[in-house]
Amino acid sequence: MRTQKRHKGEFGYPPYERKRVIIRTAAYFLISLAVFLLGYLSTGKKENLLTIVAVLGMLPSSKSLVSVIMYCKIPRFSEEVHQEIAAQEGEVSVIYSLYLTSYRKNFPVNCFAVRGSNLIGYTEFPGCDASACETHIQDLMKQNRIKNMTVKIFHEKSRFAERLAQLQNLEHGKKEEEVLALLCDISL
């Protein structure tokens, strides 16, 4: 059975991408191993040109292994939470299952919704520092010349749902797609 391709911002993207990155990394290491064995079996010794090629092939393999480690750190996002929020999203632009990274902390956020000049997010993870996440997003928006946006991350699903309902009554903004694209760009 083939898994449907997922894109950043869709629910289920992190597990899909984790599998894809693990398969890619295994393939990279196997190719390097095959090149090394080909050189060793054809010459009978390790000192040959294909050994150098195999060692250089370990560079992209190792880089890909770092991605595997990062994707394995992403916690599992709740399907139940996704269903509840999806039932309430209405006309508001929404993205799901993002794992934002910064120099100091990482932020798992179940959902972001943007309408007009308001960006709200919900995280079910108590370890996620909402205020640091808000500051991180505001700093990145300033760097990308997105101004006058209000950012609020909620830990309480009821407060998020209440604010999401309020956003339904606001006008669409010009920056909504730009904000969502930025959030996808800064997340794993």
Buried (B, 14 or more C-beta within 10 A) or exposed (E): EEEEEBEBBBBBBBBBBBEBBBEBBBEBBEBBBEBBEBBBEEEEEEEBEBBEBBEEBBEBBEEBBEBBEBBEBBBEBBEEBBEBBEEBBEEBBBBBBBBBBBEEEBBBBBBBBBBBBBBBBBBBBEEBBBEBBBEBBBEBBEEBEBEEBEBBBBEEBEEBBEBBEEBEEEEEBEBBEBBBBBBBEBBB
